[in-house]
Amino acid sequence: MEKPEKKKYFVVRERAVPEVLLRVVEAKKLLASGKAATIAEATERLGISRSSFYKYKDDIFPFHEEAKGKTITFILQMDDEPGILSNVLQTIAHNHGNILTIHQSIPINSVATLTLSVEILPGEGDAETMVEVIEQMEGVHYLKILGRE
């Protein structure tokens, strides 16, 4: 008896996603908003085939859409200076994230490595905005999402 195939998930920046997949996401948005009444209408407007839509519709979604009510684990490197960690934690709270675990290593060369697990509260949290704001913070050098449940 064959083992069922395990699902694998990847977090990929938008620039690395093929155009057809981005158009599938747009078609789903048109349908959800009522701006397109049928799949045929949505796919025609976006210049993709219905077969492409059906093939990928369950496999592509915006990060923030599936992250609500989920746990995200990420690692970040930041300067070891007063206030930077506080700013990161405030950003998480502002975006309705609930910190489940937090671990900071001893700083090396004035750079601290922090690993966080954050629950994004259903219907409230915005993981995409949270990650973008943290990435842009002064003193934050690197942010990588390690996993999502």
DOVO-157076 format. One record per residue: x, y, z of N, C-alpha, C in turn; chain; residue number from 1. Coordinates in steps of 0.05 Angstrom, whole numbers, plus 5000, padded with zeros to 4 digits. Example, Ala and Ser with C-alpha at 12.3 -4.5 7.8 and 13.67 -1.06 7.14 Angstrom:
% residues 2
+------+------+------+------+------+------+------+------+------+-------+-------+
!  npx !  npy !  npz ! capx ! capy ! capz !  cpx !  cpy !  cpz ! bator ! lumlo !
+------+------+------+------+------+------+------+------+------+-------+-------+
! 5264 ! 4886 ! 5156 ! 5246 ! 4910 ! 5156 ! 5264 ! 4934 ! 5156 !     A !     1 !
! 5257 ! 4955 ! 5142 ! 5273 ! 4979 ! 5143 ! 5258 ! 5001 ! 5157 !     A !     2 !
+------+------+------+------+------+------+------+------+------+-------+-------+
This chain:
% residues 149
+------+------+------+------+------+------+------+------+------+-------+-------+
!  npx !  npy !  npz ! capx ! capy ! capz !  cpx !  cpy !  cpz ! bator ! lumlo !
+------+------+------+------+------+------+------+------+------+-------+-------+
! 5017 ! 4976 ! 5000 ! 5000 ! 5000 ! 5000 ! 5018 ! 5025 ! 5000 !     A !     1 !
! 5012 ! 5043 ! 4982 ! 5027 ! 5068 ! 4980 ! 5020 ! 5087 ! 5002 !     A !     2 !
! 5041 ! 5101 ! 5011 ! 5036 ! 5122 ! 5031 ! 5024 ! 5146 ! 5018 !     A !     3 !
! 5005 ! 5159 ! 5031 ! 4994 ! 5184 ! 5019 ! 5015 ! 5205 ! 5017 !     A !     4 !
! 5014 ! 5220 ! 4996 ! 5033 ! 5241 ! 4991 ! 5031 ! 5263 ! 5012 !     A !     5 !
! 5053 ! 5270 ! 5025 ! 5053 ! 5292 ! 5044 ! 5052 ! 5318 ! 5030 !     A !     6 !
! 5036 ! 5337 ! 5041 ! 5035 ! 5364 ! 5030 ! 5059 ! 5379 ! 5038 !     A !     7 !
! 5071 ! 5393 ! 5020 ! 5094 ! 5410 ! 5026 ! 5086 ! 5439 ! 5019 !     A !     8 !
! 5094 ! 5457 ! 5037 ! 5087 ! 5485 ! 5033 ! 5113 ! 5501 ! 5030 !     A !     9 !
! 5112 ! 5522 ! 5014 ! 5134 ! 5540 ! 5011 ! 5124 ! 5568 ! 5014 !     A !    10 !
! 5140 ! 5585 ! 5026 ! 5134 ! 5613 ! 5026 ! 5153 ! 5626 ! 5006 !     A !    11 !
! 5142 ! 5639 ! 4986 ! 5157 ! 5649 ! 4964 ! 5149 ! 5679 ! 4960 !     A !    12 !
! 5169 ! 5695 ! 4955 ! 5163 ! 5723 ! 4949 ! 5149 ! 5725 ! 4923 !     A !    13 !
! 5132 ! 5746 ! 4921 ! 5115 ! 5749 ! 4897 ! 5130 ! 5749 ! 4871 !     A !    14 !
! 5154 ! 5761 ! 4871 ! 5170 ! 5763 ! 4846 ! 5179 ! 5736 ! 4836 !     A !    15 !
! 5178 ! 5715 ! 4852 ! 5186 ! 5689 ! 4843 ! 5163 ! 5672 ! 4834 !     A !    16 !
! 5139 ! 5682 ! 4836 ! 5115 ! 5666 ! 4828 ! 5109 ! 5670 ! 4799 !     A !    17 !
! 5104 ! 5649 ! 4784 ! 5097 ! 5652 ! 4755 ! 5072 ! 5668 ! 4752 !     A !    18 !
! 5071 ! 5683 ! 4730 ! 5048 ! 5701 ! 4724 ! 5021 ! 5686 ! 4725 !     A !    19 !
! 5020 ! 5662 ! 4715 ! 4995 ! 5648 ! 4713 ! 4984 ! 5643 ! 4742 !     A !    20 !
! 5001 ! 5638 ! 4761 ! 4992 ! 5634 ! 4788 ! 4981 ! 5660 ! 4801 !     A !    21 !
! 4995 ! 5682 ! 4795 ! 4986 ! 5708 ! 4805 ! 4958 ! 5714 ! 4793 !     A !    22 !
! 4954 ! 5707 ! 4768 ! 4928 ! 5712 ! 4755 ! 4906 ! 5694 ! 4767 !     A !    23 !
! 4913 ! 5670 ! 4775 ! 4894 ! 5653 ! 4789 ! 4884 ! 5667 ! 4815 !     A !    24 !
! 4903 ! 5678 ! 4830 ! 4896 ! 5692 ! 4854 ! 4878 ! 5716 ! 4848 !     A !    25 !
! 4884 ! 5730 ! 4827 ! 4867 ! 5753 ! 4819 ! 4839 ! 5744 ! 4810 !     A !    26 !
! 4838 ! 5721 ! 4797 ! 4812 ! 5710 ! 4789 ! 4795 ! 5703 ! 4813 !     A !    27 !
! 4808 ! 5691 ! 4833 ! 4794 ! 5684 ! 4858 ! 4783 ! 5709 ! 4872 !     A !    28 !
! 4799 ! 5731 ! 4871 ! 4790 ! 5756 ! 4883 ! 4766 ! 5768 ! 4868 !     A !    29 !
! 4767 ! 5767 ! 4841 ! 4744 ! 5776 ! 4825 ! 4719 ! 5761 ! 4832 !     A !    30 !
! 4721 ! 5735 ! 4835 ! 4698 ! 5718 ! 4841 ! 4688 ! 5724 ! 4869 !     A !    31 !
! 4706 ! 5726 ! 4888 ! 4698 ! 5730 ! 4916 ! 4685 ! 5758 ! 4920 !     A !    32 !
! 4694 ! 5778 ! 4905 ! 4683 ! 5805 ! 4908 ! 4658 ! 5809 ! 4891 !     A !    33 !
! 4651 ! 5790 ! 4874 ! 4628 ! 5793 ! 4857 ! 4633 ! 5809 ! 4832 !     A !    34 !
! 4658 ! 5817 ! 4827 ! 4665 ! 5832 ! 4803 ! 4665 ! 5815 ! 4778 !     A !    35 !
! 4664 ! 5789 ! 4782 ! 4661 ! 5769 ! 4760 ! 4641 ! 5749 ! 4770 !     A !    36 !
! 4621 ! 5743 ! 4753 ! 4599 ! 5725 ! 4760 ! 4606 ! 5696 ! 4757 !     A !    37 !
! 4624 ! 5690 ! 4738 ! 4631 ! 5662 ! 4732 ! 4661 ! 5659 ! 4730 !     A !    38 !
! 4670 ! 5634 ! 4732 ! 4698 ! 5628 ! 4729 ! 4707 ! 5635 ! 4700 !     A !    39 !
! 4690 ! 5629 ! 4681 ! 4696 ! 5635 ! 4653 ! 4700 ! 5665 ! 4650 !     A !    40 !
! 4683 ! 5681 ! 4662 ! 4686 ! 5710 ! 4660 ! 4712 ! 5720 ! 4673 !     A !    41 !
! 4718 ! 5710 ! 4696 ! 4742 ! 5719 ! 4711 ! 4768 ! 5711 ! 4696 !     A !    42 !
! 4768 ! 5686 ! 4686 ! 4793 ! 5677 ! 4672 ! 4796 ! 5691 ! 4645 !     A !    43 !
! 4774 ! 5696 ! 4632 ! 4775 ! 5711 ! 4606 ! 4786 ! 5739 ! 4610 !     A !    44 !
! 4776 ! 5753 ! 4631 ! 4786 ! 5780 ! 4637 ! 4815 ! 5780 ! 4643 !     A !    45 !
! 4826 ! 5759 ! 4655 ! 4854 ! 5759 ! 4664 ! 4872 ! 5744 ! 4644 !     A !    46 !
! 4860 ! 5733 ! 4623 ! 4877 ! 5721 ! 4602 ! 4889 ! 5694 ! 4609 !     A !    47 !
! 4875 ! 5679 ! 4625 ! 4884 ! 5652 ! 4632 ! 4862 ! 5632 ! 4624 !     A !    48 !
! 4870 ! 5607 ! 4621 ! 4850 ! 5587 ! 4615 ! 4836 ! 5577 ! 4640 !     A !    49 !
! 4811 ! 5568 ! 4636 ! 4796 ! 5557 ! 4658 ! 4811 ! 5532 ! 4670 !     A !    50 !
! 4824 ! 5517 ! 4652 ! 4838 ! 5493 ! 4662 ! 4861 ! 5501 ! 4681 !     A !    51 !
! 4874 ! 5524 ! 4675 ! 4895 ! 5533 ! 4693 ! 4883 ! 5542 ! 4720 !     A !    52 !
! 4860 ! 5555 ! 4719 ! 4847 ! 5563 ! 4743 ! 4840 ! 5539 ! 4761 !     A !    53 !
! 4828 ! 5519 ! 4749 ! 4820 ! 5495 ! 4764 ! 4844 ! 5480 ! 4774 !     A !    54 !
! 4865 ! 5479 ! 4758 ! 4889 ! 5465 ! 4766 ! 4902 ! 5476 ! 4791 !     A !    55 !
! 4903 ! 5503 ! 4793 ! 4918 ! 5516 ! 4814 ! 4901 ! 5530 ! 4836 !     A !    56 !
! 4875 ! 5532 ! 4833 ! 4859 ! 5548 ! 4851 ! 4861 ! 5540 ! 4880 !     A !    57 !
! 4866 ! 5515 ! 4886 ! 4868 ! 5506 ! 4914 ! 4897 ! 5506 ! 4924 !     A !    58 !
! 4916 ! 5513 ! 4906 ! 4944 ! 5512 ! 4914 ! 4958 ! 5539 ! 4916 !     A !    59 !
! 4944 ! 5560 ! 4910 ! 4957 ! 5587 ! 4911 ! 4938 ! 5605 ! 4926 !     A !    60 !
! 4949 ! 5621 ! 4945 ! 4934 ! 5639 ! 4960 ! 4953 ! 5660 ! 4972 !     A !    61 !
! 4943 ! 5684 ! 4976 ! 4960 ! 5704 ! 4989 ! 4968 ! 5694 ! 5017 !     A !    62 !
! 4992 ! 5700 ! 5025 ! 5002 ! 5692 ! 5051 ! 4984 ! 5700 ! 5074 !     A !    63 !
! 4975 ! 5725 ! 5074 ! 4958 ! 5735 ! 5096 ! 4931 ! 5720 ! 5098 !     A !    64 !
! 4921 ! 5711 ! 5075 ! 4895 ! 5697 ! 5075 ! 4896 ! 5671 ! 5091 !     A !    65 !
! 4916 ! 5656 ! 5088 ! 4918 ! 5630 ! 5101 ! 4931 ! 5632 ! 5128 !     A !    66 !
! 4944 ! 5655 ! 5134 ! 4959 ! 5657 ! 5159 ! 4941 ! 5663 ! 5183 !     A !    67 !
! 4917 ! 5672 ! 5179 ! 4900 ! 5680 ! 5201 ! 4892 ! 5655 ! 5217 !     A !    68 !
! 4895 ! 5657 ! 5243 ! 4889 ! 5634 ! 5260 ! 4910 ! 5613 ! 5259 !     A !    69 !
! 4934 ! 5620 ! 5250 ! 4955 ! 5601 ! 5247 ! 4979 ! 5610 ! 5264 !     A !    70 !
! 4998 ! 5592 ! 5266 ! 5023 ! 5598 ! 5280 ! 5045 ! 5601 ! 5260 !     A !    71 !
! 5060 ! 5623 ! 5262 ! 5082 ! 5628 ! 5244 ! 5108 ! 5629 ! 5261 !     A !    72 !
! 5128 ! 5614 ! 5253 ! 5154 ! 5615 ! 5266 ! 5174 ! 5628 ! 5248 !     A !    73 !
! 5188 ! 5648 ! 5258 ! 5207 ! 5662 ! 5242 ! 5232 ! 5668 ! 5259 !     A !    74 !
! 5254 ! 5673 ! 5244 ! 5279 ! 5681 ! 5256 ! 5286 ! 5708 ! 5246 !     A !    75 !
! 5298 ! 5724 ! 5263 ! 5308 ! 5750 ! 5254 ! 5333 ! 5757 ! 5268 !     A !    76 !
! 5350 ! 5772 ! 5254 ! 5375 ! 5782 ! 5265 ! 5372 ! 5812 ! 5267 !     A !    77 !
! 5381 ! 5823 ! 5289 ! 5378 ! 5851 ! 5294 ! 5401 ! 5861 ! 5311 !     A !    78 !
! 5405 ! 5887 ! 5309 ! 5426 ! 5900 ! 5326 ! 5419 ! 5896 ! 5355 !     A !    79 !
! 5439 ! 5893 ! 5371 ! 5435 ! 5890 ! 5400 ! 5436 ! 5918 ! 5412 !     A !    80 !
! 5414 ! 5932 ! 5409 ! 5411 ! 5960 ! 5419 ! 5384 ! 5963 ! 5433 !     A !    81 !
! 5384 ! 5979 ! 5454 ! 5359 ! 5983 ! 5468 ! 5336 ! 5993 ! 5450 !     A !    82 !
! 5313 ! 5980 ! 5454 ! 5289 ! 5989 ! 5440 ! 5282 ! 5974 ! 5415 !     A !    83 !
! 5301 ! 5960 ! 5402 ! 5295 ! 5946 ! 5377 ! 5276 ! 5922 ! 5383 !     A !    84 !
! 5282 ! 5906 ! 5402 ! 5265 ! 5883 ! 5409 ! 5238 ! 5893 ! 5417 !     A !    85 !
! 5237 ! 5915 ! 5433 ! 5211 ! 5927 ! 5441 ! 5195 ! 5935 ! 5417 !     A !    86 !
! 5208 ! 5947 ! 5397 ! 5193 ! 5954 ! 5372 ! 5182 ! 5930 ! 5357 !     A !    87 !
! 5198 ! 5909 ! 5356 ! 5188 ! 5884 ! 5343 ! 5164 ! 5873 ! 5358 !     A !    88 !
! 5165 ! 5872 ! 5384 ! 5143 ! 5862 ! 5400 ! 5118 ! 5879 ! 5397 !     A !    89 !
! 5122 ! 5906 ! 5396 ! 5099 ! 5924 ! 5393 ! 5086 ! 5920 ! 5365 !     A !    90 !
! 5102 ! 5915 ! 5345 ! 5091 ! 5910 ! 5318 ! 5075 ! 5885 ! 5318 !     A !    91 !
! 5084 ! 5864 ! 5331 ! 5069 ! 5839 ! 5333 ! 5042 ! 5844 ! 5346 !     A !    92 !
! 5043 ! 5858 ! 5369 ! 5018 ! 5864 ! 5383 ! 4999 ! 5881 ! 5367 !     A !    93 !
! 5010 ! 5901 ! 5353 ! 4994 ! 5919 ! 5337 ! 4980 ! 5904 ! 5315 !     A !    94 !
! 4992 ! 5883 ! 5304 ! 4980 ! 5867 ! 5283 ! 4965 ! 5843 ! 5294 !     A !    95 !
! 4958 ! 5844 ! 5319 ! 4941 ! 5823 ! 5332 ! 4955 ! 5796 ! 5332 !     A !    96 !
! 4981 ! 5796 ! 5336 ! 4995 ! 5771 ! 5339 ! 4999 ! 5764 ! 5369 !     A !    97 !
! 4998 ! 5739 ! 5375 ! 5001 ! 5730 ! 5403 ! 5027 ! 5714 ! 5404 !     A !    98 !
! 5047 ! 5723 ! 5419 ! 5072 ! 5709 ! 5420 ! 5069 ! 5684 ! 5436 !     A !    99 !
! 5077 ! 5661 ! 5424 ! 5075 ! 5635 ! 5437 ! 5102 ! 5628 ! 5449 !     A !   100 !
! 5124 ! 5632 ! 5434 ! 5151 ! 5627 ! 5444 ! 5169 ! 5649 ! 5434 !     A !   101 !
! 5190 ! 5654 ! 5449 ! 5210 ! 5674 ! 5441 ! 5237 ! 5665 ! 5453 !     A !   102 !
! 5257 ! 5665 ! 5436 ! 5284 ! 5658 ! 5445 ! 5304 ! 5677 ! 5432 !     A !   103 !
! 5320 ! 5689 ! 5448 ! 5341 ! 5707 ! 5437 ! 5368 ! 5695 ! 5445 !     A !   104 !
! 5385 ! 5692 ! 5426 ! 5412 ! 5682 ! 5432 ! 5429 ! 5705 ! 5443 !     A !   105 !
! 5451 ! 5697 ! 5455 ! 5470 ! 5717 ! 5464 ! 5481 ! 5732 ! 5440 !     A !   106 !
! 5481 ! 5758 ! 5440 ! 5491 ! 5774 ! 5417 ! 5520 ! 5768 ! 5411 !     A !   107 !
! 5526 ! 5766 ! 5385 ! 5553 ! 5762 ! 5376 ! 5559 ! 5785 ! 5357 !     A !   108 !
! 5581 ! 5799 ! 5361 ! 5588 ! 5823 ! 5346 ! 5565 ! 5843 ! 5345 !     A !   109 !
! 5552 ! 5846 ! 5368 ! 5530 ! 5866 ! 5371 ! 5505 ! 5859 ! 5354 !     A !   110 !
! 5503 ! 5834 ! 5346 ! 5479 ! 5825 ! 5331 ! 5466 ! 5802 ! 5346 !     A !   111 !
! 5440 ! 5805 ! 5351 ! 5425 ! 5785 ! 5366 ! 5408 ! 5769 ! 5346 !     A !   112 !
! 5405 ! 5743 ! 5351 ! 5387 ! 5727 ! 5335 ! 5363 ! 5719 ! 5352 !     A !   113 !
! 5340 ! 5724 ! 5341 ! 5315 ! 5720 ! 5356 ! 5298 ! 5700 ! 5340 !     A !   114 !
! 5287 ! 5680 ! 5354 ! 5268 ! 5661 ! 5342 ! 5241 ! 5665 ! 5356 !     A !   115 !
! 5220 ! 5669 ! 5341 ! 5193 ! 5675 ! 5351 ! 5173 ! 5656 ! 5339 !     A !   116 !
! 5154 ! 5647 ! 5355 ! 5130 ! 5634 ! 5345 ! 5107 ! 5652 ! 5352 !     A !   117 !
! 5092 ! 5659 ! 5332 ! 5070 ! 5679 ! 5336 ! 5044 ! 5667 ! 5325 !     A !   118 !
! 5024 ! 5668 ! 5342 ! 4997 ! 5660 ! 5333 ! 4984 ! 5685 ! 5322 !     A !   119 !
! 4973 ! 5682 ! 5297 ! 4959 ! 5704 ! 5285 ! 4929 ! 5699 ! 5291 !     A !   120 !
! 4918 ! 5718 ! 5306 ! 4890 ! 5714 ! 5316 ! 4870 ! 5714 ! 5293 !     A !   121 !
! 4852 ! 5694 ! 5292 ! 4833 ! 5692 ! 5269 ! 4816 ! 5717 ! 5267 !     A !   122 !
! 4813 ! 5726 ! 5243 ! 4795 ! 5749 ! 5237 ! 4806 ! 5776 ! 5246 !     A !   123 !
! 4829 ! 5776 ! 5258 ! 4840 ! 5802 ! 5268 ! 4868 ! 5807 ! 5258 !     A !   124 !
! 4885 ! 5786 ! 5259 ! 4913 ! 5790 ! 5253 ! 4920 ! 5794 ! 5224 !     A !   125 !
! 4942 ! 5807 ! 5219 ! 4951 ! 5812 ! 5192 ! 4981 ! 5805 ! 5191 !     A !   126 !
! 4987 ! 5779 ! 5185 ! 5014 ! 5769 ! 5185 ! 5031 ! 5783 ! 5163 !     A !   127 !
! 5019 ! 5787 ! 5140 ! 5035 ! 5799 ! 5118 ! 5045 ! 5827 ! 5126 !     A !   128 !
! 5028 ! 5844 ! 5136 ! 5036 ! 5870 ! 5145 ! 5056 ! 5869 ! 5167 !     A !   129 !
! 5051 ! 5851 ! 5186 ! 5070 ! 5848 ! 5209 ! 5098 ! 5842 ! 5199 !     A !   130 !
! 5101 ! 5822 ! 5182 ! 5127 ! 5814 ! 5171 ! 5140 ! 5837 ! 5156 !     A !   131 !
! 5124 ! 5850 ! 5139 ! 5135 ! 5872 ! 5123 ! 5146 ! 5895 ! 5141 !     A !   132 !
! 5130 ! 5902 ! 5161 ! 5139 ! 5924 ! 5179 ! 5164 ! 5916 ! 5194 !     A !   133 !
! 5165 ! 5892 ! 5204 ! 5189 ! 5883 ! 5219 ! 5213 ! 5883 ! 5201 !     A !   134 !
! 5210 ! 5873 ! 5176 ! 5233 ! 5873 ! 5157 ! 5244 ! 5901 ! 5152 !     A !   135 !
! 5227 ! 5921 ! 5153 ! 5235 ! 5948 ! 5146 ! 5246 ! 5964 ! 5170 !     A !   136 !
! 5244 ! 5952 ! 5194 ! 5252 ! 5967 ! 5218 ! 5282 ! 5973 ! 5218 !     A !   137 !
! 5289 ! 5996 ! 5228 ! 5317 ! 6003 ! 5231 ! 5329 ! 5984 ! 5252 !     A !   138 !
! 5351 ! 5973 ! 5247 ! 5365 ! 5955 ! 5265 ! 5359 ! 5925 ! 5260 !     A !   139 !
! 5339 ! 5919 ! 5243 ! 5333 ! 5892 ! 5236 ! 5347 ! 5886 ! 5209 !     A !   140 !
! 5364 ! 5865 ! 5210 ! 5381 ! 5858 ! 5187 ! 5369 ! 5837 ! 5169 !     A !   141 !
! 5354 ! 5819 ! 5181 ! 5346 ! 5794 ! 5167 ! 5321 ! 5783 ! 5180 !     A !   142 !
! 5302 ! 5774 ! 5164 ! 5278 ! 5760 ! 5174 ! 5272 ! 5737 ! 5155 !     A !   143 !
! 5269 ! 5714 ! 5166 ! 5262 ! 5691 ! 5150 ! 5240 ! 5675 ! 5164 !     A !   144 !
! 5219 ! 5668 ! 5149 ! 5198 ! 5652 ! 5159 ! 5207 ! 5623 ! 5158 !     A !   145 !
! 5207 ! 5610 ! 5181 ! 5217 ! 5582 ! 5183 ! 5194 ! 5562 ! 5179 !     A !   146 !
! 5170 ! 5570 ! 5187 ! 5148 ! 5551 ! 5184 ! 5122 ! 5563 ! 5191 !     A !   147 !
! 5101 ! 5549 ! 5183 ! 5074 ! 5558 ! 5189 ! 5057 ! 5533 ! 5193 !     A !   148 !
! 5040 ! 5534 ! 5214 ! 5022 ! 5512 ! 5220 ! 4994 ! 5522 ! 5218 !     A !   149 !
+------+------+------+------+------+------+------+------+------+-------+-------+
